[in-house]
């Protein structure tokens, strides 16, 4: 049966009744007994509050402390995903290699550093760069311009990017909780359909994933995933290749053991297409706060839908 935690006022009144019953007299309004009763009642109320807090931590939920969720998830083998740095190709015009470690900047001040430099080819030099700062802000669309911070003799200062991607923020506690609950409801089975969903969601930036058994016949599993933290939530070619490699074989984030698809199973990426939905909603009263609330509710609902 439910238990109602008494309020401080109820504890004080109950304590007063007990003291008066024990002394067999009515206490004066002001006195040492009243002060002691209030002090003890306050301490008892603190204990009730502490017990209420413990209850919220025993089973991780949206009411639990952030660190409780993170620690409980780690114990179950769900490790919070750290922020990652965006990386990708940049092409410069020039006749000499660009030294590894060379820094370049975007017009908005974002910095990138060369991690791999190729030999010149037909007047062009292709390098791989990585964002100096971790997070989604480092992602760049193809065709952006990066400028060398320091001049490299034989290289034109401006380069053109390919798609620089892979940057993701640290995983939110809410997402950690979602993955923890999914794992508890769907324990790892070494290659069951739900394992593909879990594997996809272990990759930095991936927020939702789906898997379909026998997608293209026996011994195939279809999988799809999206990045809700990006403007374009659909994975690009680089993302698809990285995910394919991860599903094939990767180190379990918790144990460090090699895990991945079972032998004889062919994972098949599912190509997703965004569906535009035109909504005509009349809100009363129509104000900014209510519009934002409705928009948030619609977005949350859309995220519950499967392809």
N, C-alpha and C positions, 0 to 999 in steps of 0.2 A: 504494500500500500504506500501511497506517496507520503513524504514527510515534509512538513512545512517548517522551514527554519524560523525560529522566533526572532522578532525584531528586538532591538536594544530596549525599547520601552517595555515590551512584554517581559523581557528578562528582569528588568529592574522591578516591575510590579510583582512578578512571581517571587523574586528574592525578598522583597519587603513583606509579602504575606508569610513566607517561611520564617523570617526573623521574628515577626510579631507573634506568630504561633508558638515559636520556641520560648520567647520571653514572657508570653501571656500578658502582653500589654501593647497599647498603641504607641508607636514611636513618635517622638516630636518631629516636626517638619524639618528642623535642622539639627543635626547631631552626628556623632561619630559613626553610628550605625548606618545612617543614610549614606554617608560618604563611602564607607566600606562596601556597602551593597552596590553602589553605582560603579565603584572600581572593579569589583569582582564580576559584575554583569558585563562590563565592557570587555574584560579579558575573556569571558565565556563567548561573547559575540565574536571576538577575534578568532577563537578556535572554530566556531561554526563557519566563518568566512574561509578559513584555511581549508577546512574539510570540503567546502563547496568548490574551492579552487582545485583540490586534488581530484574530485569527481570529474571535473572537466578535462583533466590530463590523462586519466586512466585509459580512456578510449579516444584516440585522436579524432578531433572534429573541428568544425569552424570556430568553436568556442575555446579551443585549446590555445595555449601560448605557442608562438612561432617556433621557439627553440624545442618545445616538447614535440611538435610535429616533425621537425627536422631530425631530432634524435630517434624518435620512434620509427621514422621511415628508414633511417640508416640501419637500425637494428633489424628491420625486415628486408634489407637489401636494396632499398630504393635510395639512391644517393642524389642529393640536390645537384642539379647541373650548374656548373660555374659559367661565368661569362666567357665568351670566346671572341677572338679577333678576326675581323674580315680579311680575306685574302683573295688575290686574283691577278690576272695579267695586265701589263701596261706595255704599250709599244712606243718606242722613241725612234726618231730618225737620227742615224749616226753611223760611224764606221769603227767604233771601238766598243768593247764590253763595258757595261756600267758596273762599278764595284759593288759587291754585296755590302749592305749597310748604308748605302746612299739613301738620303732622306728626300722626299718630295712632298709637296703640299697641294691641297685642293684650294679653290678660291675662298671657301668658307673657313679655312684654317685647319682643317683636318690633316693629320700627318700620316705618311706611309713610308715604310722602310723596305728596301730591296732585300729579299731573302734568297733569290736565285736569279742568276744572270746568264743569258745565252750568248753565244757568239753572234756577231753581226751577220745578217743575211739579206743581201740585195738592198743595202742601205737602211735596213731597219734592225733595231735591237729589241728583243722581247725579254722582259723581266717579270718575275713574280714578286709581288709586294704584299706586305701585311700591315694592317692598320696599327698605329702606335697605341691607340686606346681600344680596349675591349668594348664589346657591345654592338647593338644594331646600328648605331650611328656611323660606324665605319663602312657599311655597305654602300656600294656605288653602282649605278646603272652603267651599262656599256656606253661608250661614247663621251664620257666625262673627260675633262682635262686635268692632268696633274703636272705640276711644275717643279723642277729640281730646285732644292733649297740652295745648294752650292753648285757652281758650274763644273761640268765634267768636260774636259777638252775633247772635241770630236763628236759631241752629242748635242742635238738641239734641246733647248730647255723644257719644251712642252711635250708631254706624251699623252696618248689616248688610251683610255682604259678599256679592257674587256669588262665582263661583269665581275665586280668584286663583291663577294658574298661570304656567308658563313658567320658573320658577326651576330652575336646574340647576347641578350642581357642575362644576368644570373636568374635562375629559375625562381619564380615567385613561390611563396609558401603555399598559396592556394593550389598551384599546379603540383607541388610536391605531395600535398594531401590527396589530390585526385589520383595520382599514380600509386600512392600507398594503398588507397582503398581498392583500386583496380587489382593490385597485386594480391591483396588479401582475399579478394573475391575470385581471382583467377590465378592460383599459384603456378609458378613455372613448371612446364611439363616437357621441356627439352625439344620443343618444336611444334606444339599445338598451335591452332590458329590464333588464339589469344596471345601467344608468345610473340608473334610478329607485331602485334599492336604495341606490346610492352617494349620490344626492341626499337621500334620506330620512335617511340616517345622518349627513349633514352638519349637520342641525338639532340645536341644543343639547338635550341630554337624551335624544335617541333612541339606543337601544342596539342594537336589532335591526329589520330591515326585510325585506320580501319583495315581489316583483313577479311578475305573471302576464301573459304575452302573450295577446292576444285574449280578455281576461277576459269581455267582453260582446259578443263578435263582433270582426270586423276593425276595425282602427284604434282599438282600445281597449287600455289597459294597466291592470290592477288593481294596487293597491299597498296595503300594510299596514305598520304600524310600532308599536312599543311603547316604554315608558319603564321599564326595569327598576329605575331608581333611585327610583321612586315606590311608594307603598303600592298604589295602583291603577295598574297598568302600562298600561291602555288609554287611548288619547288621548281627550280631551274635544272638545266642539264647537270651542272656540277653537284647540286643537291641529290639528284637521282643517282648519280654514280657513287657518291659518298654513302648513300643509304644502301645501295646494292652491296657495296663492299662491307658495310657494317653488318648487314644481315647474313652475309656469307660466313664471316668469322670476325669475332671481336672479343676483347677482354671484358668479362663481367665487371661492371663498375664496383660491385661489392666484394667479390671474391678474387678477382684477377684471373679466373680460369677462362680458358677459351670456350666460347659458346657460339652458337649460330644455327643456321638451317641444318636439318638432318640430311644425310646422304640420300640421294634419289629424289629429293623435293626441289622443284624449280619455282623460286619466287618470281612473280610477275608484277612489275609496277603498273598500277592503274592510272591512266591519264585522266586527270580531272579537268572539267570545264566549269568556270563560274557561271551561275545562273542569275541573271538580273531580274529582280522582283520589284515591280512598281507598286507602291502602296499609297493609298489615298486615305489619310487618317484625319478626322476632325477632332480636335482636343478642346475640352471645355473645363476650366478656363484655359485659354491659350497663352502660356507664358514660358519663358526660357527654362525655368527649373522643371516644369512638367514635361516640356519637350525633351529635355535631356534624360529624364527618367524613362519616358516612353522609348526613346532611342536605345537606351541601355537595355531595357527589357527585350526589345526586338532582337538586338544583337546577341543577347544571351540565349534567346530561343533558337536563333539560327545556328548557334554553335552546338546545339543538341542534335541537329539533324545529320543524318548520314548521307553519303553520296548515293 
